[in-house]
Amino acid sequence: MIDQQKFERALREGGHIMSQKDLVDAARSGRVRAFFENDSFLLVSMGSKQQMIFHIVVGDLPDVFIAADRAYEWGRSQGANRAVFIGRTGWAKVLKGEGWRVVNDLKLYERSL
């Protein structure tokens, strides 16, 4: 069972640009693919330029990395040669040990309409 609090936190830290319903609908439609390990999961899709995009990552790190290994295999089978992920600063140290590198310092900007 997915930890609802962790899932909500991930959505909140991502700026609530997608809702739980949006993510479920995207997974059902096949636009994104879900990978699970115990109570951890991640959602990925294929982007342009042979890259897979990690949209959301939730759970305990050891389980997340097991699910990520399966996601990498899937991405390679789809023709991907790299993966991208936009996340909070705290991910940098953890991801560096997994072969990721920080490309730039993106920020999420918003304004009321």
C-alpha positions in Angstrom: 0.0 0.0 0.0 1.4 3.4 -1.0 2.0 5.8 2.0 -0.6 8.5 1.4 1.3 11.1 3.4 4.5 10.6 1.4 2.5 10.8 -1.8 0.9 14.0 -0.8 4.3 15.4 0.3 5.8 14.6 -3.1 2.9 16.4 -4.9 3.2 19.4 -2.5 6.9 19.7 -3.0 6.4 19.4 -6.7 4.2 22.5 -6.6 0.9 20.6 -6.9 1.3 20.8 -10.7 -0.5 17.4 -10.9 -3.1 15.9 -8.7 -3.4 12.2 -7.7 -6.2 11.9 -10.2 -4.1 13.4 -13.0 -1.3 10.8 -12.3 -3.7 7.9 -12.1 -5.4 8.9 -15.3 -2.0 9.3 -17.0 -1.0 5.8 -15.9 -4.2 4.3 -17.0 -3.9 6.0 -20.4 -0.4 4.6 -20.9 1.2 8.1 -21.0 3.2 7.2 -17.9 4.4 4.0 -16.5 4.3 3.1 -12.8 7.0 1.0 -11.1 6.4 -0.4 -7.6 8.5 -2.0 -4.8 6.8 -2.6 -1.5 5.2 0.7 -0.5 7.4 2.7 -2.8 6.7 3.8 -6.4 7.7 6.0 -9.2 6.1 7.3 -12.4 8.0 7.7 -15.6 7.3 8.5 -19.2 9.3 8.8 -22.4 10.2 12.3 -23.5 11.8 13.6 -26.6 15.4 13.1 -27.5 15.6 9.5 -26.2 15.1 10.4 -22.6 12.9 9.0 -19.9 11.3 11.5 -17.4 10.8 10.7 -13.7 7.6 12.5 -12.7 7.2 11.4 -9.1 9.1 9.3 -6.7 7.7 8.2 -3.4 8.9 5.8 -0.7 11.9 4.3 1.1 15.1 4.8 -0.8 16.2 1.2 -1.0 12.9 0.2 -2.5 12.8 3.3 -4.8 16.2 2.3 -6.3 15.0 -1.3 -6.9 11.9 0.1 -8.7 14.2 2.6 -10.6 16.4 -0.3 -11.9 13.3 -1.8 -13.5 12.3 1.7 -14.8 15.8 2.0 -16.4 15.4 -1.3 -18.1 12.0 -0.3 -19.5 13.4 3.1 -20.6 16.3 1.4 -22.5 13.8 -1.0 -24.2 11.9 2.2 -25.4 15.1 3.6 -26.8 16.1 6.0 -24.0 19.7 6.7 -23.4 19.3 9.1 -20.5 16.9 9.8 -17.6 15.9 13.2 -16.2 14.4 14.2 -12.9 13.5 17.6 -11.4 13.5 17.4 -7.6 14.3 19.3 -4.4 17.8 20.1 -3.5 17.9 17.3 -0.9 17.9 14.7 -3.7 21.3 15.8 -5.1 23.5 14.0 -2.5 21.5 10.8 -2.7 21.2 10.7 -6.5 25.0 11.4 -7.0 25.7 8.0 -5.4 23.3 6.4 -7.9 25.1 7.9 -11.0 23.0 11.0 -11.4 24.5 14.5 -11.8 23.0 17.9 -11.2 22.7 19.7 -14.6 21.4 23.1 -13.4 19.5 24.9 -10.6 15.9 24.9 -11.9 13.3 26.5 -9.8 9.5 26.2 -10.0 7.9 29.5 -10.7 4.2 30.3 -10.4 1.8 33.2 -10.7 -1.9 33.7 -10.2 -4.0 34.2 -13.3 
